[in-house]
């Protein structure tokens, strides 16, 4: 099965995107952390100032998944900034449904993202991967990715809503 | 010491660029700084800016030993969590060494948190080098959780040749 199409996501795709976000979170063993709704995804991605951009992979109806889906992969990204090198493309989520893996979809999506990065004058494409996700880490390293946490010692930190509120009352 | 935190203007980019280099020297990677104030002016003050910036200023009578009154900055942008929605990412937070311990760092962070709140951000994220104990302590005191330690997240990057190679192989329409 080599028949698939990559395209920019449209507002109608939010239901499929949210479905796959939850599948990816389940794979990352953090399904209960997804609180985002379709409505929020729609407003945040297709409003006046989108917070993200998205590509999806679609298969023809005759190749639909066992559950009847034709949108079978997605990649969500946005632009960030490194004060040392300028614009970056940040890959937030990248997922291919299990039954559609091994057909080159993931590779093609990654290449399309890289082309987007180069066309939009980004110096680099960044993303995070959980260290126990060996399959994904190998996928990226095979293609030349560098592990910055390992090589330069960067650690990712987060401050959640309650602690943010405390800071704003200083 | 009195200080003021305000939104950066395009004219501040030369000062911000100076402090970006200071921070890179502290992080032991000054050779990695490839852009100047010109790129900052273009990318931070265009129609859809790629970042926002706050600066900390002191009055003339407290200027630095080299005559600077802009003594700290916070450079940040908005990201998106597919789990929780819009977030703020603080890319750089820096206060010149002679101005530390006066609440300027906390003031910058509080202002970024406030801006984030106004934009309905649910979280603030940042990266810190594992040996940078003063910064690690500063953020942990404010409630930051080390997600690399607790959840195993690693930061990866494609750049230079690896990026160009991938891009050249992109499927044609």
Interface residues (C-beta under 8 A of the other chain):
Chain A: X6 X21 X24 X25 X30 X33 X34 X35 X36 X40 X44 X49 X51 X52 X76 X78 X79 X80 X81 X82 X83 X84 X85 X86 X87 X90 X92 X93 X108 X110 X111 X112 X114 X115 X117 X118 X123 X124 X125 X126 X127 X128 X129 X130 X131 X132 X137 X140 X143 X144 X145 X146 X147 X148 X149 X150 X152 X153 X154 X155 X156 X157 X158 X159 X160 X161 X162 X163 X164 X165 X166 X167 X168 X170
Chain B: X16 X20 X24 X29 X32 X33 X34 X35 X39 X40 X43 X44 X48 X50 X51 X75 X77 X78 X79 X80 X81 X82 X83 X84 X85 X86 X89 X91 X92 X106 X107 X109 X110 X113 X114 X116 X117 X121 X122 X123 X124 X125 X126 X127 X128 X129 X130 X131 X136 X139 X142 X143 X144 X145 X146 X147 X148 X149 X151 X152 X153 X154 X155 X156 X157 X158 X159 X161 X162 X163 X164 X165 X166 X167 X169 X170 X171
